[in-house]
Amino acid sequence: MSPPLIGITTYGRGENNRFYLPAQYVDAVRRAGGIPLLLPPGEPHAESLLVQLEGLILTGGGDLDPALYGGAPHPAIYMVDPERDKSEIALVQYSAQSALPTLGICRGSQIINVALGGTLIEHLPDAVGETILHRLPPREPTQHSIRLTPGCRLAEILFQEEFLAPSWHHQAIRRPAPGLKVVGQAPDGTAEAVEMSDHPWLIGVQWHPELAAAEEPLHQKLFNGLVSAASEWKRR
């Protein structure tokens, strides 16, 4: 059987009229044994493409339009891209209906929550302070600890309930969508991982496992788990 095809969303169209994606996402999928397929936003024939996928990764990037979740404008919100928001909401809805194995990373976790009816914190320091830094100024990654709920699917994949993770965000889930369960938190209470209860494999993580996956097997396990689930989905 051929390796599973894993769709990976890209960032939106940039000022130079190019789509962009950090190579670490592609590298992590290849190490896991999957075939990466980049999915730029705005595809008019998305349904014809989606039926060929065996797995999906919703990547990080800029912020969602706060109007999508009843949020308020905030000066820290940046890189809002209506085309990307619309495309990725449709991807989440397809995943929820089809049971396609899906991993949301940072923004990807947030788009899962918003697409299914949840809300976001517009600027995390306003809600939880800055005792725990989730990114360094002006917009640089850092790391902090994560604690998972014992027995959750994610803990079973990682074989670990507490660990350090690369963090690079200023927003997070405020109210989980119906059907989503928070299964991971930072020390300040920020939601760091969610799972969809009635989906065979839909996980969102607020941290950036792709940044550490090449050097730290713990974070590569998340991509391995997705590709393994995609292989099973392909067999079925």
Disulfide bonds with the S-S distance in Angstrom:
none
